[in-house]
Amino acid sequence: MSTTHDDEPPSAWPPPSVPDTVFHYSDDGNISRFAPHVPQTNPSHPPAVWAMDEAHSPLYWFPQRCPRISVWANDEAQQATMTETFGTDASRICAAESRWLDGVRHGQVYRYTFDAAQFAPWPEAHGQYISEEVVHPRSVEALDDLLMLHAAAEVELRFTPTLGTLMNQMLASGLPFGFVRIRDARR
């Protein structure tokens, strides 16, 4: 699960366009049925199945247990802030702890593709969708070159001993961001 922040709340008008497909990423390539569940990190949330759109997928091109963070720009003004704050021309940065480099370099994740009509936008995070029903994937694909996925998508990928300082910069920037598995990050 990730937490995101954008300048406009998810209920802003006009509503974002709904994609045709959404994705779920897992270390397990043998899931034929996704049943709603209550996430450990959000025990008050009703049972659901989570998926994300393509634009937000780079944050999931990591081994499942890898703590990672991301910040991105959606327009020219946000890109100017990205460039000034993070010293990059990339429109998205993803970062993980250095101890996960080999896991990313040699890791494999599976991308499950779903019909987006089975899901509704999750109002707590941009680019994420939920279903309260059992869903079955259209297809599953092994992704085994995670570094190349980031490079091909022009995502700046960073590795750092700890995520704290960069995470604080992301929060202070006012840009949209996402954090995954932070409870497993080094303190």
C-alpha positions in Angstrom: 0.0 0.0 0.0 1.3 3.5 -0.7 0.4 6.9 0.4 0.2 9.7 -2.1 -0.1 13.4 -2.2 -1.2 15.6 -5.0 -2.1 19.3 -5.2 -5.7 18.4 -6.1 -7.7 15.9 -4.0 -8.9 12.8 -5.8 -12.4 14.3 -6.0 -11.2 17.2 -8.2 -13.2 18.1 -11.3 -12.9 16.9 -14.0 -12.4 13.4 -12.7 -9.3 11.6 -13.9 -9.8 9.3 -16.9 -10.3 5.6 -15.9 -7.8 3.3 -17.7 -8.8 0.2 -19.6 -6.5 -2.0 -17.5 -5.0 -1.9 -14.1 -2.2 -4.0 -12.6 -1.2 -5.8 -9.5 2.5 -6.7 -8.8 3.6 -9.7 -6.8 6.6 -12.0 -6.1 4.2 -14.9 -6.7 3.4 -15.8 -10.3 0.7 -18.4 -9.6 -2.2 -16.4 -8.3 -5.4 -17.2 -10.3 -7.9 -15.5 -7.9 -7.5 -12.3 -5.9 -9.8 -12.2 -2.9 -10.5 -9.0 -0.9 -8.4 -8.7 2.3 -7.8 -6.3 5.1 -4.2 -4.9 4.8 -2.0 -5.3 7.8 -0.9 -1.7 7.4 -4.5 -0.4 7.4 -6.6 -2.7 9.7 -9.6 -0.3 9.7 -10.0 -0.5 5.9 -12.7 -2.8 4.6 -11.5 -5.9 2.7 -10.4 -5.0 -0.9 -8.1 -6.0 -3.8 -5.7 -3.3 -4.8 -4.4 -2.5 -8.3 -2.7 0.5 -9.9 -2.7 2.3 -13.2 0.3 2.2 -15.6 1.5 5.7 -14.6 2.0 4.7 -11.0 3.4 1.2 -11.7 7.2 2.1 -11.4 6.8 2.1 -7.6 6.0 -1.6 -7.8 8.9 -2.7 -10.0 10.7 -3.9 -6.9 10.8 -7.1 -4.8 7.7 -7.0 -2.7 9.4 -6.6 0.7 11.7 -3.8 -0.5 11.0 -0.4 1.1 10.8 2.2 -1.6 9.7 5.8 -2.2 8.8 7.8 -5.3 8.1 11.4 -6.2 6.9 12.7 -9.6 5.8 15.7 -11.6 2.5 15.9 -13.5 3.0 19.2 -15.3 5.6 21.8 -16.2 5.4 23.7 -12.8 5.9 20.5 -10.9 8.8 19.5 -13.2 10.5 22.8 -12.4 10.2 21.9 -8.7 11.5 18.4 -9.4 14.5 19.8 -11.2 15.2 22.5 -8.6 14.6 20.2 -5.5 16.1 17.0 -6.7 18.6 18.1 -9.4 17.0 15.9 -12.1 15.4 16.3 -15.5 13.5 13.0 -14.9 9.8 13.4 -14.3 9.8 10.6 -11.7 12.3 9.4 -9.1 12.1 6.0 -7.4 14.5 5.2 -4.5 15.3 2.1 -2.4 17.8 1.3 0.2 21.3 0.3 -1.0 21.0 -3.1 0.6 18.2 -3.9 -1.9 20.4 -3.3 -5.0 21.1 -7.0 -5.6 17.4 -7.8 -5.0 16.4 -5.3 -7.7 19.2 -6.3 -10.0 18.4 -10.0 -9.9 14.8 -9.9 -8.8 11.6 -10.8 -10.7 8.1 -9.6 -10.1 4.9 -10.7 -11.8 2.5 -8.2 -13.4 -1.1 -9.2 -13.2 -3.4 -7.4 -15.7 -7.1 -6.8 -14.9 -10.0 -5.2 -16.6 -10.3 -1.8 -14.9 -14.1 -2.0 -15.0 -13.8 -4.5 -12.1 -12.3 -1.7 -10.0 -13.1 1.7 -8.7 -10.6 4.5 -8.0 -9.4 4.4 -4.4 -10.0 7.9 -3.0 -7.0 7.7 -0.6 -4.3 7.4 -3.3 -4.0 8.7 -6.9 -3.5 6.0 -9.5 -4.7 3.2 -7.2 -7.9 1.2 -7.6 -9.8 -1.2 -5.4 -12.4 -4.0 -5.8 -14.5 -5.3 -3.1 -15.2 -8.5 -5.1 -13.1 -11.5 -6.0 -11.3 -10.7 -9.3 -9.4 -12.9 -11.8 -6.5 -11.6 -13.9 -6.7 -11.4 -17.7 -3.0 -12.3 -17.8 0.2 -12.6 -15.8 3.7 -11.7 -17.1 7.1 -12.2 -15.5 9.2 -9.0 -15.3 12.8 -10.0 -14.8 14.8 -6.9 -15.6 13.6 -4.4 -13.1 16.5 -2.0 -13.7 15.7 -1.9 -17.4 12.0 -1.3 -16.7 12.9 1.8 -14.8 15.4 2.9 -17.4 12.9 2.3 -20.3 10.3 4.4 -18.5 12.8 7.2 -18.0 12.5 6.8 -14.2 15.5 8.0 -12.2 16.3 5.1 -9.9 18.3 5.9 -6.7 19.8 3.7 -4.1 20.7 5.2 -0.7 21.8 3.7 2.7 18.5 5.0 4.3 15.4 6.6 2.9 14.8 9.2 5.6 16.5 12.3 4.2 15.1 11.8 0.7 11.7 11.0 2.1 11.7 14.2 4.0 12.7 16.1 0.9 9.8 14.5 -1.0 7.3 15.4 1.7 8.6 19.0 1.8 8.6 19.4 -2.0 4.8 19.5 -2.2 5.0 17.1 -5.2 3.0 14.0 -5.5 4.7 11.0 -3.8 4.3 7.4 -2.9 5.9 5.3 -0.1 5.7 1.5 0.0 6.9 -0.9 2.9 8.3 2.0 4.9 7.7 0.0 8.1 10.5 -2.3 6.8 13.0 0.5 6.2 16.1 1.1 8.2 15.7 3.6 11.0 
